[in-house]
Amino acid sequence: MSTITDLIEKLPPDLQKEVKDFAEFLVAKRTRKQGHKLRQDWAGALKEFRGKYDSLELQEKSMDWRGQ
């Protein structure tokens, strides 16, 4: 079984650069994901509307409020 290095060495230089660029992109993408945690400070922010709207209506209304 070939290693990734063996496979890359079989490519022409322009495609080797493309593989390198893609690998750098993947590393950067992973670094960004690890640096951000999911915020949940919004949880419960719409509870005053719980009895007034069902979940779909509340979703649509919140999108209206946000201007989307």
mmCIF file of the N, C-alpha and C atoms, coordinates in Angstrom:
data_MODEL
# 
_entry.id   MODEL 
# 
loop_
_atom_site.group_PDB 
_atom_site.id 
_atom_site.type_symbol 
_atom_site.label_atom_id 
_atom_site.label_alt_id 
_atom_site.label_comp_id 
_atom_site.label_asym_id 
_atom_site.label_entity_id 
_atom_site.label_seq_id 
_atom_site.pdbx_PDB_ins_code 
_atom_site.Cartn_x 
_atom_site.Cartn_y 
_atom_site.Cartn_z 
_atom_site.occupancy 
_atom_site.B_iso_or_equiv 
_atom_site.pdbx_formal_charge 
_atom_site.auth_seq_id 
_atom_site.auth_comp_id 
_atom_site.auth_asym_id 
_atom_site.auth_atom_id 
_atom_site.pdbx_PDB_model_num 
ATOM 1   N N  . MET A 1 1  ? 0.847   -1.186 0.000   1.00 0.00 ? 1  MET A N  1 
ATOM 2   C CA . MET A 1 1  ? 0.000   0.000  0.000   1.00 0.00 ? 1  MET A CA 1 
ATOM 3   C C  . MET A 1 1  ? 0.888   1.244  0.000   1.00 0.00 ? 1  MET A C  1 
ATOM 4   N N  . SER A 1 2  ? 0.550   2.175  -0.856  1.00 0.00 ? 2  SER A N  1 
ATOM 5   C CA . SER A 1 2  ? 1.323   3.402  -0.967  1.00 0.00 ? 2  SER A CA 1 
ATOM 6   C C  . SER A 1 2  ? 1.038   4.346  0.188   1.00 0.00 ? 2  SER A C  1 
ATOM 7   N N  . THR A 1 3  ? 2.062   5.071  0.596   1.00 0.00 ? 3  THR A N  1 
ATOM 8   C CA . THR A 1 3  ? 1.848   6.124  1.586   1.00 0.00 ? 3  THR A CA 1 
ATOM 9   C C  . THR A 1 3  ? 1.414   7.376  0.841   1.00 0.00 ? 3  THR A C  1 
ATOM 10  N N  . ILE A 1 4  ? 0.931   8.317  1.575   1.00 0.00 ? 4  ILE A N  1 
ATOM 11  C CA . ILE A 1 4  ? 0.489   9.563  0.940   1.00 0.00 ? 4  ILE A CA 1 
ATOM 12  C C  . ILE A 1 4  ? 1.668   10.269 0.274   1.00 0.00 ? 4  ILE A C  1 
ATOM 13  N N  . THR A 1 5  ? 2.828   10.168 0.883   1.00 0.00 ? 5  THR A N  1 
ATOM 14  C CA . THR A 1 5  ? 4.023   10.787 0.303   1.00 0.00 ? 5  THR A CA 1 
ATOM 15  C C  . THR A 1 5  ? 4.349   10.146 -1.042  1.00 0.00 ? 5  THR A C  1 
ATOM 16  N N  . ASP A 1 6  ? 4.262   8.815  -1.122  1.00 0.00 ? 6  ASP A N  1 
ATOM 17  C CA . ASP A 1 6  ? 4.526   8.121  -2.392  1.00 0.00 ? 6  ASP A CA 1 
ATOM 18  C C  . ASP A 1 6  ? 3.554   8.584  -3.473  1.00 0.00 ? 6  ASP A C  1 
ATOM 19  N N  . LEU A 1 7  ? 2.295   8.706  -3.109  1.00 0.00 ? 7  LEU A N  1 
ATOM 20  C CA . LEU A 1 7  ? 1.294   9.142  -4.082  1.00 0.00 ? 7  LEU A CA 1 
ATOM 21  C C  . LEU A 1 7  ? 1.551   10.562 -4.551  1.00 0.00 ? 7  LEU A C  1 
ATOM 22  N N  . ILE A 1 8  ? 1.878   11.433 -3.622  1.00 0.00 ? 8  ILE A N  1 
ATOM 23  C CA . ILE A 1 8  ? 2.125   12.841 -3.978  1.00 0.00 ? 8  ILE A CA 1 
ATOM 24  C C  . ILE A 1 8  ? 3.338   12.965 -4.883  1.00 0.00 ? 8  ILE A C  1 
ATOM 25  N N  . GLU A 1 9  ? 4.363   12.165 -4.617  1.00 0.00 ? 9  GLU A N  1 
ATOM 26  C CA . GLU A 1 9  ? 5.577   12.222 -5.437  1.00 0.00 ? 9  GLU A CA 1 
ATOM 27  C C  . GLU A 1 9  ? 5.327   11.792 -6.876  1.00 0.00 ? 9  GLU A C  1 
ATOM 28  N N  . LYS A 1 10 ? 4.277   11.038 -7.121  1.00 0.00 ? 10 LYS A N  1 
ATOM 29  C CA . LYS A 1 10 ? 3.931   10.603 -8.473  1.00 0.00 ? 10 LYS A CA 1 
ATOM 30  C C  . LYS A 1 10 ? 3.203   11.696 -9.261  1.00 0.00 ? 10 LYS A C  1 
ATOM 31  N N  . LEU A 1 11 ? 2.759   12.733 -8.574  1.00 0.00 ? 11 LEU A N  1 
ATOM 32  C CA . LEU A 1 11 ? 2.033   13.823 -9.236  1.00 0.00 ? 11 LEU A CA 1 
ATOM 33  C C  . LEU A 1 11 ? 2.994   14.835 -9.836  1.00 0.00 ? 11 LEU A C  1 
ATOM 34  N N  . PRO A 1 12 ? 2.549   15.545 -10.874 1.00 0.00 ? 12 PRO A N  1 
ATOM 35  C CA . PRO A 1 12 ? 3.370   16.644 -11.402 1.00 0.00 ? 12 PRO A CA 1 
ATOM 36  C C  . PRO A 1 12 ? 3.421   17.790 -10.383 1.00 0.00 ? 12 PRO A C  1 
ATOM 37  N N  . PRO A 1 13 ? 4.443   18.658 -10.498 1.00 0.00 ? 13 PRO A N  1 
ATOM 38  C CA . PRO A 1 13 ? 4.639   19.727 -9.509  1.00 0.00 ? 13 PRO A CA 1 
ATOM 39  C C  . PRO A 1 13 ? 3.412   20.607 -9.270  1.00 0.00 ? 13 PRO A C  1 
ATOM 40  N N  . ASP A 1 14 ? 2.648   20.930 -10.312 1.00 0.00 ? 14 ASP A N  1 
ATOM 41  C CA . ASP A 1 14 ? 1.493   21.798 -10.112 1.00 0.00 ? 14 ASP A CA 1 
ATOM 42  C C  . ASP A 1 14 ? 0.429   21.117 -9.245  1.00 0.00 ? 14 ASP A C  1 
ATOM 43  N N  . LEU A 1 15 ? 0.263   19.802 -9.415  1.00 0.00 ? 15 LEU A N  1 
ATOM 44  C CA . LEU A 1 15 ? -0.711  19.090 -8.581  1.00 0.00 ? 15 LEU A CA 1 
ATOM 45  C C  . LEU A 1 15 ? -0.171  18.852 -7.171  1.00 0.00 ? 15 LEU A C  1 
ATOM 46  N N  . GLN A 1 16 ? 1.146   18.708 -7.042  1.00 0.00 ? 16 GLN A N  1 
ATOM 47  C CA . GLN A 1 16 ? 1.740   18.603 -5.708  1.00 0.00 ? 16 GLN A CA 1 
ATOM 48  C C  . GLN A 1 16 ? 1.463   19.869 -4.909  1.00 0.00 ? 16 GLN A C  1 
ATOM 49  N N  . LYS A 1 17 ? 1.569   21.026 -5.586  1.00 0.00 ? 17 LYS A N  1 
ATOM 50  C CA . LYS A 1 17 ? 1.272   22.300 -4.916  1.00 0.00 ? 17 LYS A CA 1 
ATOM 51  C C  . LYS A 1 17 ? -0.199  22.359 -4.514  1.00 0.00 ? 17 LYS A C  1 
ATOM 52  N N  . GLU A 1 18 ? -1.075  21.857 -5.367  1.00 0.00 ? 18 GLU A N  1 
ATOM 53  C CA . GLU A 1 18 ? -2.502  21.852 -5.061  1.00 0.00 ? 18 GLU A CA 1 
ATOM 54  C C  . GLU A 1 18 ? -2.798  20.977 -3.835  1.00 0.00 ? 18 GLU A C  1 
ATOM 55  N N  . VAL A 1 19 ? -2.155  19.828 -3.755  1.00 0.00 ? 19 VAL A N  1 
ATOM 56  C CA . VAL A 1 19 ? -2.319  18.950 -2.598  1.00 0.00 ? 19 VAL A CA 1 
ATOM 57  C C  . VAL A 1 19 ? -1.816  19.650 -1.341  1.00 0.00 ? 19 VAL A C  1 
ATOM 58  N N  . LYS A 1 20 ? -0.672  20.310 -1.441  1.00 0.00 ? 20 LYS A N  1 
ATOM 59  C CA . LYS A 1 20 ? -0.111  21.040 -0.301  1.00 0.00 ? 20 LYS A CA 1 
ATOM 60  C C  . LYS A 1 20 ? -1.067  22.138 0.152   1.00 0.00 ? 20 LYS A C  1 
ATOM 61  N N  . ASP A 1 21 ? -1.594  22.908 -0.799  1.00 0.00 ? 21 ASP A N  1 
ATOM 62  C CA . ASP A 1 21 ? -2.542  23.982 -0.462  1.00 0.00 ? 21 ASP A CA 1 
ATOM 63  C C  . ASP A 1 21 ? -3.786  23.429 0.229   1.00 0.00 ? 21 ASP A C  1 
ATOM 64  N N  . PHE A 1 22 ? -4.292  22.299 -0.272  1.00 0.00 ? 22 PHE A N  1 
ATOM 65  C CA . PHE A 1 22 ? -5.477  21.704 0.320   1.00 0.00 ? 22 PHE A CA 1 
ATOM 66  C C  . PHE A 1 22 ? -5.192  21.207 1.731   1.00 0.00 ? 22 PHE A C  1 
ATOM 67  N N  . ALA A 1 23 ? -4.037  20.584 1.923   1.00 0.00 ? 23 ALA A N  1 
ATOM 68  C CA . ALA A 1 23 ? -3.665  20.100 3.256   1.00 0.00 ? 23 ALA A CA 1 
ATOM 69  C C  . ALA A 1 23 ? -3.547  21.275 4.232   1.00 0.00 ? 23 ALA A C  1 
ATOM 70  N N  . GLU A 1 24 ? -2.957  22.373 3.794   1.00 0.00 ? 24 GLU A N  1 
ATOM 71  C CA . GLU A 1 24 ? -2.864  23.563 4.652   1.00 0.00 ? 24 GLU A CA 1 
ATOM 72  C C  . GLU A 1 24 ? -4.247  24.100 4.992   1.00 0.00 ? 24 GLU A C  1 
ATOM 73  N N  . PHE A 1 25 ? -5.158  24.083 4.028   1.00 0.00 ? 25 PHE A N  1 
ATOM 74  C CA . PHE A 1 25 ? -6.533  24.508 4.266   1.00 0.00 ? 25 PHE A CA 1 
ATOM 75  C C  . PHE A 1 25 ? -7.189  23.642 5.334   1.00 0.00 ? 25 PHE A C  1 
ATOM 76  N N  . LEU A 1 26 ? -7.015  22.317 5.230   1.00 0.00 ? 26 LEU A N  1 
ATOM 77  C CA . LEU A 1 26 ? -7.610  21.411 6.210   1.00 0.00 ? 26 LEU A CA 1 
ATOM 78  C C  . LEU A 1 26 ? -7.053  21.651 7.612   1.00 0.00 ? 26 LEU A C  1 
ATOM 79  N N  . VAL A 1 27 ? -5.757  21.892 7.714   1.00 0.00 ? 27 VAL A N  1 
ATOM 80  C CA . VAL A 1 27 ? -5.145  22.171 9.017   1.00 0.00 ? 27 VAL A CA 1 
ATOM 81  C C  . VAL A 1 27 ? -5.713  23.464 9.598   1.00 0.00 ? 27 VAL A C  1 
ATOM 82  N N  . ALA A 1 28 ? -5.817  24.501 8.773   1.00 0.00 ? 28 ALA A N  1 
ATOM 83  C CA . ALA A 1 28 ? -6.351  25.779 9.242   1.00 0.00 ? 28 ALA A CA 1 
ATOM 84  C C  . ALA A 1 28 ? -7.815  25.638 9.663   1.00 0.00 ? 28 ALA A C  1 
ATOM 85  N N  . LYS A 1 29 ? -8.587  24.885 8.887   1.00 0.00 ? 29 LYS A N  1 
ATOM 86  C CA . LYS A 1 29 ? -10.000 24.672 9.203   1.00 0.00 ? 29 LYS A CA 1 
ATOM 87  C C  . LYS A 1 29 ? -10.155 23.965 10.541  1.00 0.00 ? 29 LYS A C  1 
ATOM 88  N N  . ARG A 1 30 ? -9.348  22.972 10.767  1.00 0.00 ? 30 ARG A N  1 
ATOM 89  C CA . ARG A 1 30 ? -9.411  22.226 12.030  1.00 0.00 ? 30 ARG A CA 1 
ATOM 90  C C  . ARG A 1 30 ? -9.004  23.111 13.206  1.00 0.00 ? 30 ARG A C  1 
ATOM 91  N N  . THR A 1 31 ? -8.005  23.934 13.011  1.00 0.00 ? 31 THR A N  1 
ATOM 92  C CA . THR A 1 31 ? -7.545  24.841 14.060  1.00 0.00 ? 31 THR A CA 1 
ATOM 93  C C  . THR A 1 31 ? -8.643  25.835 14.429  1.00 0.00 ? 31 THR A C  1 
ATOM 94  N N  . ARG A 1 32 ? -9.344  26.353 13.413  1.00 0.00 ? 32 ARG A N  1 
ATOM 95  C CA . ARG A 1 32 ? -10.443 27.294 13.681  1.00 0.00 ? 32 ARG A CA 1 
ATOM 96  C C  . ARG A 1 32 ? -11.549 26.627 14.472  1.00 0.00 ? 32 ARG A C  1 
ATOM 97  N N  . LYS A 1 33 ? -11.907 25.386 14.105  1.00 0.00 ? 33 LYS A N  1 
ATOM 98  C CA . LYS A 1 33 ? -12.986 24.680 14.793  1.00 0.00 ? 33 LYS A CA 1 
ATOM 99  C C  . LYS A 1 33 ? -12.629 24.410 16.244  1.00 0.00 ? 33 LYS A C  1 
ATOM 100 N N  . GLN A 1 34 ? -11.393 24.074 16.507  1.00 0.00 ? 34 GLN A N  1 
ATOM 101 C CA . GLN A 1 34 ? -10.985 23.764 17.866  1.00 0.00 ? 34 GLN A CA 1 
ATOM 102 C C  . GLN A 1 34 ? -10.938 25.012 18.730  1.00 0.00 ? 34 GLN A C  1 
ATOM 103 N N  . GLY A 1 35 ? -10.767 26.169 18.113  1.00 0.00 ? 35 GLY A N  1 
ATOM 104 C CA . GLY A 1 35 ? -10.658 27.408 18.857  1.00 0.00 ? 35 GLY A CA 1 
ATOM 105 C C  . GLY A 1 35 ? -11.988 28.000 19.283  1.00 0.00 ? 35 GLY A C  1 
ATOM 106 N N  . HIS A 1 36 ? -13.083 27.538 18.704  1.00 0.00 ? 36 HIS A N  1 
ATOM 107 C CA . HIS A 1 36 ? -14.397 28.096 19.009  1.00 0.00 ? 36 HIS A CA 1 
ATOM 108 C C  . HIS A 1 36 ? -15.283 27.053 19.666  1.00 0.00 ? 36 HIS A C  1 
ATOM 109 N N  . LYS A 1 37 ? -15.857 27.435 20.755  1.00 0.00 ? 37 LYS A N  1 
ATOM 110 C CA . LYS A 1 37 ? -16.809 26.552 21.415  1.00 0.00 ? 37 LYS A CA 1 
ATOM 111 C C  . LYS A 1 37 ? -18.210 27.076 21.146  1.00 0.00 ? 37 LYS A C  1 
ATOM 112 N N  . LEU A 1 38 ? -19.149 26.167 21.122  1.00 0.00 ? 38 LEU A N  1 
ATOM 113 C CA . LEU A 1 38 ? -20.532 26.531 20.880  1.00 0.00 ? 38 LEU A CA 1 
ATOM 114 C C  . LEU A 1 38 ? -21.055 27.381 22.036  1.00 0.00 ? 38 LEU A C  1 
ATOM 115 N N  . ARG A 1 39 ? -21.495 28.575 21.692  1.00 0.00 ? 39 ARG A N  1 
ATOM 116 C CA . ARG A 1 39 ? -22.067 29.459 22.707  1.00 0.00 ? 39 ARG A CA 1 
ATOM 117 C C  . ARG A 1 39 ? -23.523 29.107 22.922  1.00 0.00 ? 39 ARG A C  1 
ATOM 118 N N  . GLN A 1 40 ? -23.954 29.133 24.158  1.00 0.00 ? 40 GLN A N  1 
ATOM 119 C CA . GLN A 1 40 ? -25.360 28.890 24.444  1.00 0.00 ? 40 GLN A CA 1 
ATOM 120 C C  . GLN A 1 40 ? -25.910 29.971 25.375  1.00 0.00 ? 40 GLN A C  1 
ATOM 121 N N  . ASP A 1 41 ? -25.336 31.152 25.287  1.00 0.00 ? 41 ASP A N  1 
ATOM 122 C CA . ASP A 1 41 ? -25.793 32.240 26.142  1.00 0.00 ? 41 ASP A CA 1 
ATOM 123 C C  . ASP A 1 41 ? -27.176 32.755 25.743  1.00 0.00 ? 41 ASP A C  1 
ATOM 124 N N  . TRP A 1 42 ? -27.669 32.318 24.616  1.00 0.00 ? 42 TRP A N  1 
ATOM 125 C CA . TRP A 1 42 ? -28.990 32.709 24.138  1.00 0.00 ? 42 TRP A CA 1 
ATOM 126 C C  . TRP A 1 42 ? -30.084 31.813 24.703  1.00 0.00 ? 42 TRP A C  1 
ATOM 127 N N  . ALA A 1 43 ? -29.725 30.703 25.310  1.00 0.00 ? 43 ALA A N  1 
ATOM 128 C CA . ALA A 1 43 ? -30.704 29.702 25.765  1.00 0.00 ? 43 ALA A CA 1 
ATOM 129 C C  . ALA A 1 43 ? -31.735 30.348 26.692  1.00 0.00 ? 43 ALA A C  1 
ATOM 130 N N  . GLY A 1 44 ? -32.985 30.130 26.395  1.00 0.00 ? 44 GLY A N  1 
ATOM 131 C CA . GLY A 1 44 ? -34.079 30.653 27.201  1.00 0.00 ? 44 GLY A CA 1 
ATOM 132 C C  . GLY A 1 44 ? -34.477 32.080 26.869  1.00 0.00 ? 44 GLY A C  1 
ATOM 133 N N  . ALA A 1 45 ? -33.823 32.677 25.898  1.00 0.00 ? 45 ALA A N  1 
ATOM 134 C CA . ALA A 1 45 ? -34.081 34.074 25.570  1.00 0.00 ? 45 ALA A CA 1 
ATOM 135 C C  . ALA A 1 45 ? -35.502 34.320 25.046  1.00 0.00 ? 45 ALA A C  1 
ATOM 136 N N  . LEU A 1 46 ? -36.136 33.308 24.489  1.00 0.00 ? 46 LEU A N  1 
ATOM 137 C CA . LEU A 1 46 ? -37.471 33.485 23.922  1.00 0.00 ? 46 LEU A CA 1 
ATOM 138 C C  . LEU A 1 46 ? -38.550 32.785 24.740  1.00 0.00 ? 46 LEU A C  1 
ATOM 139 N N  . LYS A 1 47 ? -38.228 32.442 25.985  1.00 0.00 ? 47 LYS A N  1 
ATOM 140 C CA . LYS A 1 47 ? -39.189 31.670 26.778  1.00 0.00 ? 47 LYS A CA 1 
ATOM 141 C C  . LYS A 1 47 ? -40.478 32.431 27.060  1.00 0.00 ? 47 LYS A C  1 
ATOM 142 N N  . GLU A 1 48 ? -40.447 33.749 27.012  1.00 0.00 ? 48 GLU A N  1 
ATOM 143 C CA . GLU A 1 48 ? -41.672 34.530 27.240  1.00 0.00 ? 48 GLU A CA 1 
ATOM 144 C C  . GLU A 1 48 ? -42.705 34.299 26.135  1.00 0.00 ? 48 GLU A C  1 
ATOM 145 N N  . PHE A 1 49 ? -42.257 33.772 24.985  1.00 0.00 ? 49 PHE A N  1 
ATOM 146 C CA . PHE A 1 49 ? -43.160 33.519 23.864  1.00 0.00 ? 49 PHE A CA 1 
ATOM 147 C C  . PHE A 1 49 ? -43.590 32.057 23.774  1.00 0.00 ? 49 PHE A C  1 
ATOM 148 N N  . ARG A 1 50 ? -43.205 31.240 24.743  1.00 0.00 ? 50 ARG A N  1 
ATOM 149 C CA . ARG A 1 50 ? -43.459 29.796 24.707  1.00 0.00 ? 50 ARG A CA 1 
ATOM 150 C C  . ARG A 1 50 ? -44.941 29.470 24.525  1.00 0.00 ? 50 ARG A C  1 
ATOM 151 N N  . GLY A 1 51 ? -45.821 30.114 25.230  1.00 0.00 ? 51 GLY A N  1 
ATOM 152 C CA . GLY A 1 51 ? -47.249 29.818 25.121  1.00 0.00 ? 51 GLY A CA 1 
ATOM 153 C C  . GLY A 1 51 ? -47.924 30.498 23.954  1.00 0.00 ? 51 GLY A C  1 
ATOM 154 N N  . LYS A 1 52 ? -47.272 31.517 23.396  1.00 0.00 ? 52 LYS A N  1 
ATOM 155 C CA . LYS A 1 52 ? -47.878 32.301 22.327  1.00 0.00 ? 52 LYS A CA 1 
ATOM 156 C C  . LYS A 1 52 ? -47.661 31.682 20.939  1.00 0.00 ? 52 LYS A C  1 
ATOM 157 N N  . TYR A 1 53 ? -46.524 31.021 20.727  1.00 0.00 ? 53 TYR A N  1 
ATOM 158 C CA . TYR A 1 53 ? -46.179 30.451 19.424  1.00 0.00 ? 53 TYR A CA 1 
ATOM 159 C C  . TYR A 1 53 ? -45.768 28.989 19.592  1.00 0.00 ? 53 TYR A C  1 
ATOM 160 N N  . ASP A 1 54 ? -46.035 28.165 18.547  1.00 0.00 ? 54 ASP A N  1 
ATOM 161 C CA . ASP A 1 54 ? -45.458 26.823 18.568  1.00 0.00 ? 54 ASP A CA 1 
ATOM 162 C C  . ASP A 1 54 ? -44.023 26.948 18.027  1.00 0.00 ? 54 ASP A C  1 
ATOM 163 N N  . SER A 1 55 ? -43.277 25.863 17.996  1.00 0.00 ? 55 SER A N  1 
ATOM 164 C CA . SER A 1 55 ? -41.856 25.940 17.657  1.00 0.00 ? 55 SER A CA 1 
ATOM 165 C C  . SER A 1 55 ? -41.607 26.472 16.247  1.00 0.00 ? 55 SER A C  1 
ATOM 166 N N  . LEU A 1 56 ? -42.434 26.064 15.276  1.00 0.00 ? 56 LEU A N  1 
ATOM 167 C CA . LEU A 1 56 ? -42.253 26.541 13.909  1.00 0.00 ? 56 LEU A CA 1 
ATOM 168 C C  . LEU A 1 56 ? -42.583 28.032 13.803  1.00 0.00 ? 56 LEU A C  1 
ATOM 169 N N  . GLU A 1 57 ? -43.661 28.449 14.426  1.00 0.00 ? 57 GLU A N  1 
ATOM 170 C CA . GLU A 1 57 ? -44.024 29.872 14.401  1.00 0.00 ? 57 GLU A CA 1 
ATOM 171 C C  . GLU A 1 57 ? -42.954 30.711 15.088  1.00 0.00 ? 57 GLU A C  1 
ATOM 172 N N  . LEU A 1 58 ? -42.422 30.200 16.172  1.00 0.00 ? 58 LEU A N  1 
ATOM 173 C CA . LEU A 1 58 ? -41.375 30.925 16.897  1.00 0.00 ? 58 LEU A CA 1 
ATOM 174 C C  . LEU A 1 58 ? -40.110 31.033 16.052  1.00 0.00 ? 58 LEU A C  1 
ATOM 175 N N  . GLN A 1 59 ? -39.773 29.969 15.333  1.00 0.00 ? 59 GLN A N  1 
ATOM 176 C CA . GLN A 1 59 ? -38.614 30.020 14.456  1.00 0.00 ? 59 GLN A CA 1 
ATOM 177 C C  . GLN A 1 59 ? -38.813 31.075 13.368  1.00 0.00 ? 59 GLN A C  1 
ATOM 178 N N  . GLU A 1 60 ? -39.982 31.080 12.736  1.00 0.00 ? 60 GLU A N  1 
ATOM 179 C CA . GLU A 1 60 ? -40.272 32.063 11.697  1.00 0.00 ? 60 GLU A CA 1 
ATOM 180 C C  . GLU A 1 60 ? -40.263 33.479 12.262  1.00 0.00 ? 60 GLU A C  1 
ATOM 181 N N  . LYS A 1 61 ? -40.860 33.667 13.438  1.00 0.00 ? 61 LYS A N  1 
ATOM 182 C CA . LYS A 1 61 ? -40.917 34.984 14.060  1.00 0.00 ? 61 LYS A CA 1 
ATOM 183 C C  . LYS A 1 61 ? -39.512 35.480 14.411  1.00 0.00 ? 61 LYS A C  1 
ATOM 184 N N  . SER A 1 62 ? -38.681 34.587 14.947  1.00 0.00 ? 62 SER A N  1 
ATOM 185 C CA . SER A 1 62 ? -37.329 35.003 15.314  1.00 0.00 ? 62 SER A CA 1 
ATOM 186 C C  . SER A 1 62 ? -36.529 35.421 14.082  1.00 0.00 ? 62 SER A C  1 
ATOM 187 N N  . MET A 1 63 ? -36.784 34.751 12.949  1.00 0.00 ? 63 MET A N  1 
ATOM 188 C CA . MET A 1 63 ? -36.104 35.144 11.706  1.00 0.00 ? 63 MET A CA 1 
ATOM 189 C C  . MET A 1 63 ? -36.602 36.527 11.262  1.00 0.00 ? 63 MET A C  1 
ATOM 190 N N  . ASP A 1 64 ? -37.879 36.808 11.441  1.00 0.00 ? 64 ASP A N  1 
ATOM 191 C CA . ASP A 1 64 ? -38.405 38.141 11.118  1.00 0.00 ? 64 ASP A CA 1 
ATOM 192 C C  . ASP A 1 64 ? -37.736 39.200 12.004  1.00 0.00 ? 64 ASP A C  1 
ATOM 193 N N  . TRP A 1 65 ? -37.621 38.919 13.294  1.00 0.00 ? 65 TRP A N  1 
ATOM 194 C CA . TRP A 1 65 ? -37.019 39.870 14.223  1.00 0.00 ? 65 TRP A CA 1 
ATOM 195 C C  . TRP A 1 65 ? -35.558 40.143 13.877  1.00 0.00 ? 65 TRP A C  1 
ATOM 196 N N  . ARG A 1 66 ? -34.879 39.121 13.371  1.00 0.00 ? 66 ARG A N  1 
ATOM 197 C CA . ARG A 1 66 ? -33.474 39.269 13.012  1.00 0.00 ? 66 ARG A CA 1 
ATOM 198 C C  . ARG A 1 66 ? -33.303 39.879 11.627  1.00 0.00 ? 66 ARG A C  1 
ATOM 199 N N  . GLY A 1 67 ? -34.409 40.056 10.890  1.00 0.00 ? 67 GLY A N  1 
ATOM 200 C CA . GLY A 1 67 ? -34.347 40.676 9.583   1.00 0.00 ? 67 GLY A CA 1 
ATOM 201 C C  . GLY A 1 67 ? -33.917 39.748 8.467   1.00 0.00 ? 67 GLY A C  1 
ATOM 202 N N  . GLN A 1 68 ? -34.220 38.468 8.601   1.00 0.00 ? 68 GLN A N  1 
ATOM 203 C CA . GLN A 1 68 ? -33.810 37.513 7.553   1.00 0.00 ? 68 GLN A CA 1 
ATOM 204 C C  . GLN A 1 68 ? -34.990 37.090 6.743   1.00 0.00 ? 68 GLN A C  1 
# 
